[in-house]
């Protein structure tokens, strides 16, 4: 189990691939996809019924990232506004930190951040595609309170909601320095995110989640 855990954190250029005991050298699975949703999308689309409900926990709020010059195709509507689950680019805070210190390590951090962000965007897009199936989706976003989450979960169980994607994300993007963080830094970050999160819902169906 120890080797498997180390392999899960083995990032090329920083941590070498780990032999998990059967001769296989494994690295962080996030290099290929953020979750099994992306590689399994084609299979799931044929196996799942039209009534599909997904809860997606995302560590990065991709809608807060600068997307200038990036084309988008999937949208949901909220009282005339648009929200897109396929926005792409890298976290601005990571870019700014790396650009201010142009050395080999920071270039590697920036490249990995770009890769991770691309995987997250592709993964959330896969989740949205599984829910929408080329149908019109509605959208709502709220501060993540227990009441807000409960109302969405209750709504998606109603007959008015055919399919849904609920996403939990931090209200603002933040990170710890990848080369000099402590356990307390990670715990403080987790506490902050827990108290500063938002919940989004895309759904196919009629009515309004607030009705």
C-alpha positions, 0 to 999 in steps of 0.5 A, spaced: 500 500 500 505 504 501 508 503 494 501 504 491 500 511 495 507 513 493 506 512 485 499 516 486 504 522 487 509 520 483 510 526 478 515 526 472 521 531 473 519 531 481 518 524 483 520 518 479 515 512 477 514 507 483 515 499 482 508 497 486 511 490 486 509 486 480 514 489 475 510 495 473 512 502 474 507 507 475 506 514 476 500 519 478 494 517 474 492 525 474 497 525 468 492 521 463 486 524 466 483 527 472 478 521 474 475 515 470 470 519 467 474 522 461 477 515 459 470 511 460 465 517 457 464 513 451 462 506 455 458 510 460 454 513 455 452 507 452 451 503 459 447 509 462 440 511 462 438 518 460 437 519 467 444 520 470 446 524 476 453 526 477 456 529 484 463 532 482 468 535 487 473 539 484 479 542 487 480 548 482 474 553 480 476 553 473 470 559 472 475 564 475 481 562 471 483 567 465 480 564 459 481 570 454 482 567 447 479 560 449 473 557 445 468 554 449 462 550 446 458 548 452 453 553 456 448 553 461 443 558 462 441 562 469 437 568 468 440 570 461 447 569 464 452 563 461 456 558 465 461 554 461 463 547 464 469 547 459 473 553 461 480 552 460 487 555 462 491 554 468 490 557 475 492 564 475 496 564 482 500 558 479 502 562 473 504 568 476 508 565 481 512 561 476 513 567 471 516 571 476 521 566 477 523 563 471 528 557 472 527 550 471 523 548 477 518 553 476 518 551 468 516 544 470 511 546 475 508 551 470 508 545 465 505 540 470 499 545 472 497 546 465 497 539 464 493 538 470 488 544 469 487 541 462 485 534 465 480 537 470 477 541 464 476 535 460 474 531 466 468 536 467 466 536 460 465 529 460 461 529 466 457 535 463 456 531 456 454 525 460 448 529 463 446 533 457 446 528 451 446 534 447 439 537 450 439 544 453 441 544 460 439 549 466 444 552 471 444 555 478 450 557 483 449 558 490 454 559 496 455 552 499 451 551 505 448 545 507 441 548 506 443 549 499 446 542 497 440 539 500 435 543 496 439 541 490 439 533 492 432 534 493 430 537 487 434 532 482 430 526 485 424 530 483 420 528 477 422 534 473 429 533 473 431 528 468 439 528 469 444 533 473 451 535 474 452 538 481 459 541 482 462 543 489 468 548 488 472 553 492 469 560 491 476 562 490 483 559 487 488 558 492 494 553 493 501 552 497 508 552 494 509 545 491 517 546 494 516 548 501 509 546 504 508 543 511 502 539 513 499 545 517 499 549 510 495 543 507 490 543 513 489 550 513 488 550 506 483 545 507 479 548 512 479 555 508 476 551 502 471 548 507 468 555 509 469 558 502 466 553 497 460 554 492 455 549 489 453 549 482 448 545 478 447 543 471 440 539 470 436 537 464 428 538 465 423 543 467 422 548 473 427 551 477 431 548 483 428 554 487 421 553 486 
